[in-house]
Amino acid sequence: MNQPSTPFSKQQLLPQEETLEILKQKGELYIGLPKENQYQEKRICLTPDAVNAITSNGHRVLIESGAGKGAHFSDLDYTNAGGEITKDTAKVFGCPLLLKVEPPTLTEIGLINPQTTVISALQIKTQQKSYFEELARKRITAIAFEYIRDEDGKFPAVRSLSEIAGISSVLIASELMSASNKGNGLMFGNISGVPPVEVVIIGAGTVGEFAARSAIGLGANIKIFDNSITKLRNIQTHLKQTVYTSTLQPKNLLKALKRCDVAIGAIRGKDRSPVVVSSTMVEHMKKGAVVIDVSIDTGGCFETSEITTHNKPTIEKYGVLHYGVPNIPSRYPKTATVSISNIFTPYLLKIGEDGGLENSLRFDKGLRNGLYMYHGILTNKSVGEWFDLQYSDINFLIF
């Protein structure tokens, strides 16, 4: 008896392994690193080592000549690492993927090609409505690195720069107190028989924690103030020792400020930093004491603080020296560059592996969180509400 004929072979009728669709590589990334033109900005997004890692994976990196100079990386360092150098600014801005520390200016947006992807800081407090309108007109996709979350839900770029700002605040205070800087002549350091320097830290976040760590390391006595009991509890755990902590009770804070040699403001608010130290409190501080207001970029938490620059970093009020430079990490551009570069590099390699940014945004919720403009459509709720602009949910646009 003949077998009924079938269009399938015996082999094909056997159970098969499921074959999943494999994403096709969408070719190499072409990354542009322009020179930062903002006042006193010396950082660059990628170190030569990072450029080497990226070019070794088959991608191209075009760097504007002199872009790494402020962070002490030469053009030769980048070419040896596989990067390409050009003096043509427009050529760098013509790259399909742009990396910047500061957000691009309106003039720079004019040089960017339509449909380009820009990864930079956003600095929402310094922006104008016209910035977003110009990005929309060019149908640009923009990611703010301060909004990118990691697998723990934390903000790695913000944390990294906060660590630098926290440590810097103590180092700067130490310099300002030296007699050569016309300070009060006190030295950080636990010198036998000499009472330690008294430091008040307002804010128990990352800046506060790293300021505390540095001050303790230099032998100072510290007092930490914050209204969050959880943060105060966490900071003790992270410092692995018991330190003086208090909520922001005006009576306790004033008592501590009267005695301290250094006061560090590191407290943030939703829109602006709350002013927790009044000018009357500053009047009661010791003559020659130092105030480092790290919160100055969001308004400052000392009523007497004013924005200053790296060239003229301090002002004196009531005999108290105030330091109010908003961009503290750019004081140490090489360290800050290595730190930013460590965050950027894995993301860039992953975007390459995923076959382009579109796929990375689909798979990586943390990266998607950093997205505020998608092909010219605003996707960030807080930006939309802040500037009264229409915004769309990225999840409806991308899937």
N, C-alpha and C positions, 0 to 999 in steps of 0.2 A: 504493500500500500504506500502511495507516494505521500511525502510530508507536504502539508500545505505551504505554498511559497510565501515568504515574508520579505519585506523590504530591508529588514535588519539582519545582520550576521549574528551568529551565536555569541561572538565576543561583545557585540554592541548591546545585546540583551542582558549581559551580566551587570550587576550594580557597579556604577562608576564612582570614582572620587569626585566630589563637588569641586568645580574649578571656579574660583572667585575672580572677579574682574580685577586686573592689576592696573593701577594708575600709570599711565604713560608719562615718562619724563618730558617736561615741556621745555627742554633745553636749558641753557645756562642762564644765570642771573647776570645782569650788567648793572653794577652798583656804582653810583657817583658819590664822591666825598668832596663837597665844596669847602672852600676856606670860610671860616666863621668871621663875619664882619661886625658882629655886635660888639659894643664897647666892652673892653677888658675880657672878652671870651677867648680863652686860650686852648680849650679842649677840642678834641676830635673824636669821632665815634669809634674808630677802629685803630688799634695799634698795628705796627708792621707784622707782628706774630699772628694777629687775627687775619690780616690780609693774606698772609701765607697759607693759613688753614683754609680760607675761602677759595683762593685761586687753585690750591692743590685739589680741590673738589670740582674743578672744571669751570669755575665762574670767573668773571672779569671784574676788576675794580679799577675805576678811573679816579685819580686823586688830583685835585688842583694843586699846582706847585706852591709850596710853602704852607699847606693846610696843617701840617703836623708840627710846624716850627715852634709854636707857643708851648707845646707839650714836649719839646726837645726830641722830636722825631724828624729826621731829615728826609728829603726827597729820595736820596740814595737808599736809605733804610727801606722805603716803600718799594722802590724798583727791585732791590735785592730780594724782597719778599714776594715778588711776582705781580706787583701793582703796576699800573701805567700812570705816568705823570703828564699833565698838560698845563700850559699857561692860559689856555682858552677857557674862561669861566663859563661861557655859554655852552661849550661842549660838555662840561661836567653836569650842568643843569639840564642838559638834553638826555641824560641817562634815564632809562625806564624805572629805575629804583634809586631814590635819593636818600642819603643818610645825613642828618644834621643834628647838632646838639640843640641850638636855638631854633625856634620856628622860623620858616622862611619869611622874609619881609615882602611887602607888596611888589617891590621892584624885582626881587628874586622870583616871585611867583610868575611874573611876566616872562622870565627866561625859561620856565618849566614847560615841557610839551604837554598837550592834552593827554589824559588817561595815564599820567605818571603816578607812581606810588611814592609817597613821602613818609619817612619815619623820622620823627623829631620830637622835641618837647612841644607842648601846646601852650603852657603858661597862660591859662584862661584869664587870669586877672589882668594881664597886660594886653589882651587882644581887643580888636575892634570888630564890629559887625562886618565891615568891608573885607576883612581877611577871609571869612567863611564864604562870602558872596563870590570873591575872586576864585577861591578853590572850586566852588560849585560851577562857575562859568567854564573852568578848564576841565571839568569832570574828573578831578583828581581824587585818588584814594589816599587818605591820610590816617596815620596811626600815631597816637601820642604815647611815647614810651613811659610816661609817668602813670598811665592808666592800665598798662599791661600787668596782668596778674600771673603768678606762677602756680604750680600744682597745689600749693598750700593755700591759695587764695590771697597771698600777700602781694605787695607791689615791689618787685625786686629793684627797679631803678630808683624809686623813691627811698627805699631802705638803704641802698648802697650810698647814695649821696647824703642821706641823713647821718650815716655812720661817719663819713668824712667831716661833715659840718660839726658833729658832736665833739670829735677829737680835736678838730681845728679850734673850736671855741676856747678850749683850755690852753692850747699852745699859744693862741693869740693873746689871751689874758696874761699868760706868763711873760710874753715879750713886752706887753704894754706896761707891766709893773716894774720892769727894769729901769734903773736910774738913767741909762743911756737913752731911753725913750721918754725921759722926764716923768717916769712913773714914781710910785711910792717907795721903790727900792726893796720891796718884799720878794722873796724867792719861793716858788713851789719847791717842795722837797722836804722830807722829814729830817731836818738837821737836829742833832742831839742838843737838848736843852733849849731849843727855840720853838715857841708855840707854832703849830702848823697854820697854813693859810686857810681861811674859812671861805667856803664856796657855797652859794645858794643856787640850786638848779630848779627852775620853774618849768614843769612839764616832764612827765615820766615816760615819754615815747622813746623812739629810737635815738633821737638827738640827745635827749636827757640821759639815756642809758650809757651812751658812748662818752658823753661829757663826764658822767660820774665815774666811769671806768678809768678814764685818763687822769682825772683829778685824784682818785684814790691811788693810782699807780705812782703819782708824783708826791704822795704823802700828805694830801690836803684832808681837811675835815669837811664833810659834805652834808648838806640838808636838802632833801628833795620834796618839792611841793607839787601836788596834782589833785584834781577833784575826783579822779577815778581811783577807787580803792583797788580795783583789779590791776590797774597799771602799776600802782605803788607796790602791790604784792608781787607782781611779775618782776619788777626791777630788782627787788631784794633777791628773788630766786636767781635771776641772771647774773647778779653781781656776786652771788654765793657768800654774802655776808649781811649782817644786820646793819642798816644805816638809818639815820634820822629821816623819817617820812612824815608828812602832814598833809591834810587837805588844805585848800587855799583859804584858811581862816585869816582875815586881815590882821588880827592881833598877833598871831604866831609868825606870820610872814614879816610884819614890821619889825618884830623883835629880832628875827634872823637877819633881816637886811641891815639893821643898825650895827650888827656885829661883823658882817661879812666883808671880805676884801674883794671878792669877785661875785657878781650875780649874772647868771646865764638864763636868758629867756628863750624857752623852746616849747611854747604851747601853741596849738593850732585851734582854729575855730572852723565852722562850716564855710563861711564866706571870708571872714577876716579874723585875725587873732584877737581874742578878748584882751582888753587892757586890764591887767591885774595889778600893776604897780603904778600908783598915782604919782604925780610930781611931788606931792607932800611927802610920800614915803621916800622918794629919792633925796629930798632935802635932808632927811634924817640920817642918810647913809654917811659913812666915814669920808672925809676929804681924801682924795687919791684912790678911792675904790674904783673898780672897773665894771662896767655893764657891757655884756656882749648880747645883743638882741638878735638871736638867730631867726626869730619870727618876723623880722623886718620886711621880708618879701611879701608877707600877707598882712602888713599894717603895723606889726610890732606889738609886744605885750607890755612895754614900758611907755607910759604917757610921754616921757621926755625924749624918747628915741627919734632919730631922724635918719633918713637914708643917706649913706655916705659912699665913697668910692675907694677902690684899692689904693689910689694915689693919695687921697686924704681921708683915711679911714675913721678918724675919731673927731668927736666934738666934746666940749666940756660944758656941763650944766651942774650948778650947785657944787662945784668942786669935784664932781664925779665924771670920769672919762667914759664916754659912750661910743661903742663900736657898732655901726649899723650898715655894714656892707651886705647887700642882699645875696650876692653870688659867691658865698664863701668857698665852695669846692673849686672854683676856678683859680683860687690862690695856690692850689696844689694841682696844676693841670695834668701832670704826668700820672699821678696816683688816680685822679678822677677819670682820666682817659682809659687807663687799664681796667678800672672798675666798670665803666660803661661798656667797654669793649667785651668784657667777659659776659655781659648780659646779652648784647647784640649778636655775638658770633653764633651761639647755638641756634637762635631763632632763624638767622640767615641760612645756615646749613640745612635746617629743617624745612624751610620754604623751598630750597633747592630740591631736597629729597621728595617732598610732597608733590613736586611738579608745578610749583608756582604758588603765589600768595592766595589765590582763590581757594585752593584745596586746603592750605594751612588754616585759613579762616574757618573753613567747614569743620575741621577736626579739632582745632585748638581754641577752647572757650576763653582761655586767659588772654590769648593774642587778640581774639575777637573783642574782648573788653576794651582793648586799647584803640580800637577803630572808632574814629569820629566822623569820617567822611568816606563814603563808598561810591565811586564813580560820580562824584559831585553831589550825592544825596547825603544830607546830614543824618547821622545815625546815633548821635549822643544826646540823651535826654537833658542832661544838665546844661550842655552848651545851648541847646534849643531854647530852654527856659530862660537862661541867663541873657541871651541876645534876642529873645522873642523871634526865633526862626522856626520854621516848620521842620520836623524831624520824623524819621521813619524807623521802625524796629528792624535791625539788621537781620534778625532771624527770618523775617518775611522776604527779605531781598536775596538772601544767599542760598536758600534751599530750593 
